[in-house]
Amino acid sequence: MNTRKIIGYVLWLLAFLIPFQPAILSTDGIHNVTGLISFIVLLVLLFTGYFLVDGADSKTKAEHGH
């Protein structure tokens, strides 16, 4: 398995370990800044992980002409 793919999976795991309660689901008793930061971190980790996992196979796809 490629190193970039492993890092991407770890980022996805970290993204889903962030509590969704302050990020998305509940705003009772949570400051707006806390929820916003949690949500932005969640999105950044998800998209960075996707970029790393998807980009890990681009070299092999280019070699095969796909």
Wavefront OBJ file of the C-alpha trace (Angstrom):
o trace
v 0.000 0.000 0.000
v 1.208 3.461 -0.852
v 2.322 5.862 1.903
v 0.043 8.634 0.607
v -2.919 6.282 0.799
v -2.117 5.346 4.394
v -1.814 9.014 5.384
v -5.145 9.705 3.690
v -6.854 6.927 5.628
v -5.367 8.225 8.889
v -6.701 11.712 8.101
v -10.159 10.246 7.469
v -9.967 8.421 10.790
v -9.012 11.651 12.551
v -11.824 13.493 10.804
v -14.390 11.014 12.083
v -12.928 11.049 15.590
v -13.760 14.747 15.871
v -16.996 14.947 17.807
v -19.872 15.732 15.458
v -21.927 17.163 18.308
v -20.292 20.618 18.307
v -19.511 20.517 14.602
v -22.883 19.824 13.044
v -25.622 18.324 15.160
v -26.268 20.479 18.199
v -25.767 24.141 18.917
v -27.228 24.152 22.435
v -24.543 25.206 24.892
v -21.856 25.301 22.189
v -20.249 28.551 21.169
v -20.486 29.358 17.469
v -16.701 29.558 17.146
v -16.221 26.042 18.535
v -18.739 24.579 16.114
v -17.269 26.489 13.177
v -13.713 25.388 13.934
v -14.792 21.762 14.384
v -16.684 21.831 11.099
v -13.819 23.440 9.155
v -11.297 20.957 10.567
v -13.650 18.119 9.635
v -13.934 19.349 6.045
v -10.203 19.992 5.659
v -9.305 16.527 6.937
v -11.903 14.841 4.721
v -10.862 16.601 1.531
v -7.124 16.294 2.246
v -7.566 12.587 2.899
v -9.525 12.210 -0.325
v -6.840 14.079 -2.263
v -4.122 11.807 -0.855
v -6.021 8.543 -1.366
v -7.204 9.435 -4.863
v -3.825 10.837 -5.902
v -1.966 7.748 -4.710
v -3.213 5.730 -7.685
v -2.774 8.425 -10.335
v 0.778 7.295 -11.110
v -0.303 3.736 -11.866
v -3.290 4.963 -13.898
v -1.024 7.180 -15.987
v 1.298 4.239 -16.698
v -1.605 2.147 -17.979
v -3.019 4.963 -20.092
v -6.340 5.305 -18.252
l 1 2 3 4 5 6 7 8 9 10 11 12 13 14 15 16 17 18 19 20 21 22 23 24 25 26 27 28 29 30 31 32 33 34 35 36 37 38 39 40 41 42 43 44 45 46 47 48 49 50 51 52 53 54 55 56 57 58 59 60 61 62 63 64 65 66
